[in-house]
Amino acid sequence: MKKKLSRNQLKKWLKKGANVALLSISLMGGANINFQMNNNITPQFFLSKVNIDDYPTGHYLVDYKYQDNSNKPEPDPLYCEVVLAMYYDVVLKSGGVIKNIENLENKLSEHSYILISDDRKSASRLKTILVKKPDYPNELYELVNTLNEDAAFVSVHEDKTNLFAHAYVNGKRVPEQEAKSYHQGIVLQQ
């Protein structure tokens, strides 16, 4: 099914949408911002946590289908914490393209994630990925190493209040204040 919504309507719809597999969300008009989702996440809880306030106002087209999840239990809120990573796809002067996100999607086939990409035509495109935090420390360690292979910025949520407690810039661990400055610089470039 497809639905046309304003940004405010989209936020409300994401919070109450139950038993749907989200296929894509696109901004209609100039910019094309796509949300892609690996479908083993329960959208109702996980997507209600996505902050889309940074995205342009306008009409969004949502493509979704209903799923029968009536016998699945609601996810534990603590399990739904995420690891955030930011990548750039870069267009070189020679015309070549470095696509970090394609490699990453193959490596994350075992994980649940949301990919948010800004597909406006420019020399570099920012891609943000939110990956459901694994249950076990060794799996989290492997996930962070995988994300750090190509990411400009990776952040592991220690709790729901501090995004920058465990952050990496270009694969290297950085202090909390430096991570905040780096993240703000990326967001302001948009």
Backbone as JSON, one array per atom type, in Angstrom:
{
  "sequence": "MKKKLSRNQLKKWLKKGANVALLSISLMGGANINFQMNNNITPQFFLSKVNIDDYPTGHYLVDYKYQDNSNKPEPDPLYCEVVLAMYYDVVLKSGGVIKNIENLENKLSEHSYILISDDRKSASRLKTILVKKPDYPNELYELVNTLNEDAAFVSVHEDKTNLFAHAYVNGKRVPEQEAKSYHQGIVLQQ",
  "N": [[0.84, -1.17, 0.0], [0.38, 2.29, -0.57], [0.89, 5.52, 0.81], [0.3, 8.98, 1.14], [1.77, 11.47, 3.02], [2.17, 14.3, 5.23], [5.13, 15.68, 6.85], [4.64, 15.87, 9.64], [2.37, 14.22, 9.86], [3.55, 11.86, 9.07], [5.33, 11.31, 11.21], [3.45, 10.79, 13.26], [2.15, 8.58, 12.14], [4.22, 6.67, 12.03], [4.56, 6.2, 14.75], [2.23, 4.9, 15.49], [1.82, 2.89, 13.68], [1.21, -0.45, 13.23], [2.08, -3.88, 12.79], [3.13, -3.74, 10.15], [5.25, -4.0, 7.3], [7.73, -1.96, 6.49], [8.5, -0.61, 3.43], [9.56, 1.6, 1.93], [10.25, 5.12, 2.37], [9.79, 8.15, 0.88], [10.66, 11.51, 0.11], [8.57, 13.63, -1.6], [9.13, 15.46, -4.51], [11.74, 17.88, -4.77], [14.19, 16.95, -3.14], [15.36, 13.64, -2.44], [14.87, 11.51, -0.05], [15.5, 8.54, 1.38], [14.21, 5.92, 3.36], [15.24, 2.81, 4.25], [14.47, -0.46, 5.24], [15.46, -3.32, 7.01], [13.52, -6.08, 7.21], [13.08, -7.54, 9.64], [12.58, -6.16, 11.94], [10.4, -4.92, 14.46], [8.29, -2.58, 13.4], [6.56, -0.77, 14.76], [7.5, -0.19, 17.4], [10.31, 0.27, 17.07], [10.62, 2.1, 14.89], [9.2, 4.25, 15.84], [10.99, 5.55, 17.38], [12.71, 6.85, 15.71], [14.11, 9.91, 14.78], [12.9, 12.33, 12.79], [13.0, 15.03, 12.51], [15.03, 16.57, 11.39], [14.71, 16.43, 8.7], [13.43, 17.72, 5.57], [10.39, 19.72, 5.4], [7.34, 18.8, 3.83], [5.68, 16.64, 1.45], [5.53, 13.18, 1.99], [5.94, 9.96, 0.59], [4.83, 6.89, 1.53], [5.53, 3.52, 1.38], [4.22, 0.45, 2.08], [3.44, -2.78, 3.59], [1.03, -4.98, 5.07], [1.69, -7.12, 7.86], [1.3, -10.27, 9.5], [1.69, -10.31, 12.68], [0.6, -11.2, 14.99], [1.08, -13.25, 16.81], [3.57, -12.71, 17.8], [5.6, -11.56, 20.49], [5.74, -8.28, 22.04], [8.64, -6.27, 21.56], [11.4, -6.08, 23.86], [12.02, -3.01, 25.35], [14.67, -2.28, 26.09], [16.19, -3.9, 24.48], [15.92, -2.76, 22.06], [17.73, -0.71, 21.69], [20.16, 1.17, 19.83], [22.96, 1.09, 17.51], [24.61, 3.68, 15.99], [25.68, 4.75, 12.79], [27.5, 6.73, 10.44], [27.96, 7.27, 7.04], [29.65, 8.15, 3.98], [28.87, 8.31, 0.57], [30.86, 8.88, -2.15], [31.39, 10.91, -4.98], [33.84, 10.94, -7.34], [36.13, 13.26, -9.0], [36.96, 12.14, -11.36], [34.77, 10.8, -12.14], [34.26, 8.37, -11.06], [32.74, 6.38, -8.43], [32.62, 6.0, -4.96], [31.14, 3.71, -3.05], [30.32, 3.19, -0.04], [28.18, 2.19, 1.42], [26.95, 0.04, 0.1], [28.73, -2.13, 0.43], [28.53, -2.34, 3.18], [25.8, -3.08, 3.62], [25.8, -5.74, 2.74], [27.47, -6.88, 4.66], [25.92, -6.62, 6.93], [23.83, -8.42, 6.89], [22.9, -10.2, 8.8], [21.87, -8.65, 10.77], [19.4, -6.39, 12.22], [18.3, -3.39, 10.85], [17.97, 0.15, 10.09], [18.22, 2.15, 7.29], [19.03, 5.35, 6.37], [19.06, 7.62, 3.84], [20.34, 10.4, 2.04], [19.56, 11.29, -0.99], [20.04, 13.4, -2.67], [21.45, 15.06, -5.48], [24.81, 15.39, -5.32], [28.34, 15.86, -4.66], [29.06, 14.31, -2.49], [27.25, 12.01, -0.53], [25.43, 11.71, 2.4], [24.92, 8.93, 4.44], [23.02, 7.41, 6.88], [22.93, 4.9, 9.3], [21.04, 2.91, 11.45], [21.49, 0.42, 13.68], [20.16, -2.4, 15.27], [21.1, -3.0, 18.56], [23.2, -5.69, 19.45], [22.59, -8.57, 21.62], [24.75, -9.71, 23.02], [28.02, -8.97, 24.35], [30.32, -9.71, 22.79], [29.24, -9.89, 20.22], [28.43, -7.27, 19.86], [30.92, -6.0, 19.87], [32.02, -7.08, 17.49], [30.18, -6.03, 15.65], [30.62, -3.23, 15.92], [33.29, -3.11, 15.04], [32.9, -3.92, 12.37], [31.27, -1.81, 11.4], [33.07, 0.3, 11.74], [34.93, -0.11, 9.74], [34.39, 1.31, 7.36], [33.08, 3.61, 8.1], [32.47, 7.12, 8.73], [31.65, 8.05, 11.15], [30.77, 6.49, 14.18], [28.58, 5.49, 16.74], [27.87, 4.15, 19.88], [25.11, 3.54, 21.8], [25.14, 3.89, 25.16], [23.27, 4.26, 27.12], [19.89, 5.48, 27.11], [20.17, 8.21, 27.15], [22.67, 9.25, 26.44], [24.2, 9.73, 23.59], [26.82, 9.95, 22.75], [28.66, 8.62, 24.36], [30.24, 6.38, 23.73], [32.01, 6.7, 21.12], [33.24, 6.76, 17.74], [35.46, 8.1, 15.37], [36.27, 7.93, 12.08], [37.09, 5.29, 12.58], [38.53, 5.41, 14.96], [38.51, 5.61, 18.48], [37.02, 8.31, 20.2], [37.0, 11.15, 22.48], [34.07, 12.09, 24.37], [33.19, 14.84, 24.09], [34.49, 15.65, 21.73], [33.28, 13.93, 19.92], [30.64, 14.89, 19.98], [31.01, 17.43, 18.8], [31.93, 16.69, 16.26], [29.71, 15.26, 15.23], [27.75, 17.31, 15.21], [28.89, 18.96, 13.28], [28.63, 17.37, 10.97], [25.82, 17.21, 10.75], [25.19, 19.92, 10.39], [26.27, 20.38, 7.87], [24.42, 19.4, 6.12]],
  "CA": [[0.0, 0.0, 0.0], [1.1, 3.56, -0.58], [0.18, 6.57, 1.52], [0.94, 10.28, 1.04], [1.67, 12.1, 4.33], [3.07, 15.41, 5.55], [6.15, 15.24, 7.8], [4.0, 15.66, 10.95], [1.53, 13.03, 9.76], [4.46, 10.72, 8.99], [5.78, 11.01, 12.56], [2.34, 10.16, 13.98], [1.89, 7.27, 11.54], [5.28, 5.76, 12.46], [4.37, 5.84, 16.15], [1.09, 3.99, 15.73], [1.74, 1.84, 12.66], [1.46, -1.78, 13.78], [2.0, -5.02, 11.87], [3.45, -3.38, 8.77], [6.64, -4.07, 6.85], [7.98, -0.71, 5.8], [9.32, -0.83, 2.24], [10.33, 2.82, 1.7], [9.64, 6.44, 2.6], [10.49, 9.1, 0.01], [10.16, 12.87, 0.06], [8.12, 13.92, -2.95], [9.61, 16.76, -4.98], [13.17, 18.08, -5.03], [15.12, 16.02, -2.51], [14.88, 12.28, -2.33], [15.42, 10.94, 1.17], [14.91, 7.21, 1.46], [14.39, 5.07, 4.53], [15.11, 1.41, 3.88], [14.45, -1.19, 6.49], [15.57, -4.76, 7.02], [12.16, -6.31, 7.7], [12.86, -8.32, 10.85], [12.38, -5.25, 13.07], [9.0, -4.56, 14.67], [8.29, -1.15, 13.1], [5.79, 0.05, 15.69], [8.34, 0.3, 18.49], [11.62, 0.72, 16.64], [10.53, 3.29, 14.05], [8.68, 5.39, 16.6], [12.15, 6.18, 18.0], [13.48, 7.56, 14.69], [13.87, 11.35, 14.79], [12.96, 12.84, 11.42], [12.87, 16.49, 12.55], [16.06, 17.21, 10.57], [14.38, 16.29, 7.28], [12.61, 18.84, 5.07], [8.94, 19.62, 5.41], [6.83, 18.46, 2.5], [4.88, 15.42, 1.42], [6.29, 11.94, 1.91], [5.21, 8.81, 0.08], [5.18, 5.72, 2.32], [5.15, 2.26, 0.74], [4.25, -0.55, 3.14], [2.49, -3.89, 3.49], [0.65, -5.51, 6.37], [2.23, -8.41, 8.27], [0.58, -10.87, 10.61], [2.6, -10.49, 13.81], [-0.26, -11.31, 16.16], [1.6, -14.19, 17.8], [4.89, -12.29, 18.25], [5.55, -10.66, 21.65], [6.32, -6.94, 21.87], [10.07, -6.3, 21.89], [11.87, -5.46, 25.09], [12.56, -1.69, 25.0], [16.12, -2.23, 26.24], [16.8, -4.61, 23.35], [15.78, -1.93, 20.86], [18.74, 0.33, 21.59], [20.8, 1.08, 18.52], [24.29, 1.58, 17.19], [24.44, 4.61, 14.89], [26.87, 4.97, 11.97], [27.32, 7.66, 9.31], [28.84, 6.97, 5.91], [29.53, 8.99, 2.8], [29.14, 7.84, -0.78], [31.58, 10.0, -2.74], [31.58, 10.94, -6.43], [35.16, 11.48, -7.63], [36.22, 14.12, -10.18], [37.12, 11.28, -12.54], [33.47, 10.2, -12.44], [34.09, 7.16, -10.26], [31.94, 6.52, -7.22], [32.95, 5.13, -3.83], [29.87, 3.42, -2.39], [30.58, 2.46, 1.21], [26.98, 1.59, 2.01], [26.66, -1.25, -0.53], [29.54, -3.12, 1.14], [27.99, -2.47, 4.53], [24.54, -3.83, 3.61], [26.14, -7.16, 2.64], [28.05, -7.31, 5.94], [24.91, -6.55, 8.0], [22.68, -9.26, 6.55], [22.44, -10.89, 10.02], [21.4, -7.65, 11.74], [18.23, -5.57, 11.93], [18.77, -2.02, 10.72], [17.27, 1.14, 9.28], [19.16, 2.94, 6.51], [18.47, 6.65, 5.98], [20.01, 8.2, 2.89], [20.01, 11.64, 1.37], [19.93, 10.99, -2.37], [20.16, 14.6, -3.5], [22.64, 15.02, -6.34], [25.95, 16.17, -4.86], [29.59, 15.09, -4.73], [29.05, 13.3, -1.43], [25.92, 11.78, 0.04], [25.49, 11.16, 3.75], [24.04, 7.8, 4.72], [22.98, 7.1, 8.31], [22.36, 3.58, 9.54], [20.75, 2.59, 12.85], [21.5, -1.04, 13.79], [19.72, -2.87, 16.58], [22.25, -3.41, 19.36], [23.15, -7.12, 19.77], [22.44, -8.97, 23.02], [25.98, -10.15, 23.66], [29.14, -8.04, 24.16], [31.2, -10.08, 21.68], [28.54, -9.54, 18.98], [28.5, -5.81, 19.76], [32.3, -5.7, 19.49], [32.14, -7.41, 16.07], [29.37, -5.06, 14.9], [31.32, -1.94, 15.92], [34.44, -3.27, 14.14], [32.38, -3.94, 11.0], [30.85, -0.45, 11.06], [34.24, 1.18, 11.71], [35.75, -0.34, 8.55], [34.15, 2.32, 6.33], [32.25, 4.72, 8.6], [33.06, 8.37, 9.18], [31.25, 8.24, 12.55], [30.02, 5.38, 14.79], [28.26, 5.77, 18.13], [27.16, 3.08, 20.58], [24.31, 4.09, 22.9], [25.32, 3.21, 26.44], [21.92, 4.32, 27.67], [19.01, 6.26, 26.23], [20.4, 9.65, 27.28], [23.98, 9.71, 25.99], [24.54, 9.22, 22.27], [28.23, 10.08, 22.43], [29.51, 8.02, 25.39], [31.19, 5.49, 23.06], [31.96, 7.15, 19.73], [34.42, 6.54, 16.91], [35.56, 8.92, 14.16], [37.2, 7.26, 11.15], [37.57, 4.05, 13.17], [39.28, 5.62, 16.2], [37.71, 6.05, 19.63], [37.23, 9.73, 20.5], [36.32, 11.61, 23.7], [32.65, 12.45, 24.2], [33.02, 16.21, 23.59], [34.92, 15.67, 20.33], [32.24, 13.24, 19.15], [29.51, 15.82, 19.84], [31.39, 18.46, 17.82], [32.0, 16.07, 14.93], [28.34, 14.97, 14.81], [27.1, 18.58, 14.89], [29.46, 19.41, 12.0], [28.01, 16.58, 9.9], [24.42, 17.61, 10.63], [25.13, 21.28, 9.85], [26.62, 20.35, 6.45], [23.28, 18.94, 5.32]],
  "C": [[0.89, 1.24, 0.0], [0.23, 4.62, 0.07], [0.97, 7.86, 1.4], [0.68, 11.04, 2.34], [2.58, 13.32, 4.41], [4.1, 14.89, 6.56], [5.53, 14.99, 9.17], [3.11, 14.43, 10.94], [2.39, 11.77, 9.73], [4.95, 10.32, 10.39], [4.69, 10.3, 13.36], [2.09, 8.75, 13.46], [2.95, 6.26, 11.97], [5.09, 5.3, 13.9], [3.24, 4.86, 16.36], [0.96, 2.89, 14.69], [2.11, 0.49, 13.25], [1.3, -2.83, 12.69], [2.18, -4.62, 10.42], [4.93, -3.63, 8.52], [6.86, -2.83, 6.02], [8.92, -0.96, 4.64], [10.15, 0.39, 1.91], [9.52, 4.04, 2.09], [10.44, 7.41, 1.74], [9.83, 10.46, 0.1], [9.79, 13.17, -1.38], [8.6, 15.32, -3.34], [11.11, 16.75, -5.13], [14.09, 17.03, -4.45], [14.51, 14.64, -2.47], [15.58, 11.65, -1.14], [14.73, 9.6, 1.37], [15.22, 6.56, 2.8], [14.25, 3.65, 4.0], [15.2, 0.62, 5.17], [14.58, -2.68, 6.26], [14.36, -5.26, 7.8], [12.0, -7.16, 8.95], [12.82, -7.45, 12.1], [10.88, -5.03, 13.23], [8.89, -3.05, 14.49], [7.63, -0.29, 14.16], [6.68, 0.62, 16.78], [9.6, 0.96, 17.97], [11.54, 2.01, 15.83], [9.96, 4.49, 14.78], [9.81, 6.16, 17.28], [12.98, 6.98, 17.0], [13.11, 9.03, 14.71], [14.01, 11.89, 13.38], [12.81, 14.36, 11.37], [13.88, 17.21, 11.67], [15.73, 17.18, 9.09], [13.4, 17.37, 6.85], [11.12, 18.61, 5.25], [8.5, 19.35, 3.98], [6.01, 17.2, 2.59], [5.77, 14.21, 1.2], [5.38, 10.84, 1.38], [5.72, 7.59, 0.83], [4.67, 4.49, 1.59], [5.29, 1.17, 1.8], [3.3, -1.69, 2.83], [2.22, -4.41, 4.9], [1.31, -6.86, 6.61], [1.38, -8.95, 9.41], [1.59, -11.2, 11.71], [1.82, -10.72, 15.11], [0.29, -12.26, 17.21], [3.01, -13.83, 18.27], [4.76, -11.37, 19.46], [6.14, -9.29, 21.31], [7.79, -6.99, 22.26], [10.35, -5.62, 23.22], [12.48, -4.11, 24.73], [14.07, -1.59, 25.12], [16.83, -2.89, 25.06], [16.8, -3.73, 22.11], [16.73, -0.74, 20.83], [19.53, 0.11, 20.31], [22.27, 1.5, 18.55], [24.11, 2.44, 15.95], [25.76, 4.72, 14.12], [26.52, 5.92, 10.83], [28.39, 7.39, 8.27], [28.65, 8.02, 4.84], [29.71, 8.12, 1.57], [29.71, 9.04, -1.5], [31.69, 9.83, -4.25], [32.91, 11.64, -6.7], [35.14, 12.37, -8.87], [36.32, 13.3, -11.46], [35.8, 10.63, -12.96], [33.22, 8.91, -11.69], [33.3, 7.44, -9.0], [32.43, 5.53, -6.17], [31.66, 4.93, -3.05], [30.12, 2.54, -1.17], [29.36, 1.68, 1.67], [26.63, 0.25, 1.38], [27.45, -2.37, 0.14], [28.95, -3.4, 2.51], [26.71, -3.31, 4.56], [24.8, -5.33, 3.51], [26.66, -7.69, 3.97], [27.01, -7.37, 7.05], [23.7, -7.45, 7.75], [22.1, -9.99, 7.77], [21.79, -9.94, 11.02], [20.12, -6.97, 11.27], [18.68, -4.12, 11.89], [17.79, -1.16, 9.93], [18.36, 1.96, 8.59], [18.45, 4.21, 6.06], [19.49, 7.3, 5.05], [19.46, 9.46, 2.27], [20.49, 11.5, -0.06], [19.92, 12.22, -3.27], [21.46, 14.51, -4.3], [23.71, 15.96, -5.79], [27.18, 15.28, -4.91], [29.68, 14.05, -3.63], [27.65, 13.21, -0.84], [26.07, 11.12, 1.4], [24.47, 10.04, 3.88], [24.15, 7.51, 6.22], [22.33, 5.74, 8.47], [22.21, 3.39, 11.05], [20.61, 1.07, 12.92], [21.06, -1.42, 15.19], [20.92, -3.45, 17.33], [22.13, -4.9, 19.69], [23.05, -7.37, 21.28], [23.77, -9.18, 23.74], [27.14, -9.21, 23.36], [30.06, -8.41, 22.98], [30.56, -9.76, 20.33], [28.56, -8.02, 18.77], [29.89, -5.38, 19.31], [32.5, -5.95, 17.99], [31.37, -6.41, 15.2], [30.09, -3.71, 14.8], [32.54, -2.01, 15.0], [34.0, -3.25, 12.68], [31.99, -2.54, 10.55], [32.05, 0.48, 10.9], [35.12, 0.98, 10.48], [35.6, 0.78, 7.53], [33.45, 3.57, 6.84], [33.08, 5.95, 8.93], [32.8, 8.56, 10.67], [30.45, 7.03, 13.01], [29.79, 5.74, 16.25], [27.45, 4.62, 18.71], [26.42, 3.71, 21.75], [24.57, 3.26, 24.16], [24.0, 3.17, 27.19], [21.12, 5.24, 26.76], [19.29, 7.77, 26.25], [21.69, 10.13, 26.64], [24.4, 9.04, 24.69], [26.05, 9.13, 22.07], [29.16, 9.45, 23.46], [30.59, 7.13, 24.78], [31.13, 5.8, 21.57], [33.31, 6.95, 19.05], [34.34, 7.46, 15.71], [36.64, 8.29, 13.3], [37.86, 6.05, 11.8], [38.32, 4.19, 14.48], [38.36, 6.16, 17.28], [38.04, 7.5, 19.95], [36.51, 10.09, 21.8], [34.91, 12.11, 23.37], [32.47, 13.84, 23.6], [33.41, 16.32, 22.13], [33.87, 15.0, 19.44], [31.03, 14.14, 18.94], [29.8, 16.87, 18.77], [31.39, 17.89, 16.42], [30.59, 15.81, 14.39], [27.61, 16.25, 14.42], [27.61, 19.13, 13.56], [28.85, 18.67, 10.83], [26.58, 17.04, 9.68], [24.3, 18.99, 10.01], [25.48, 21.33, 8.37], [25.44, 20.02, 5.57], [22.49, 20.07, 4.76]]
}
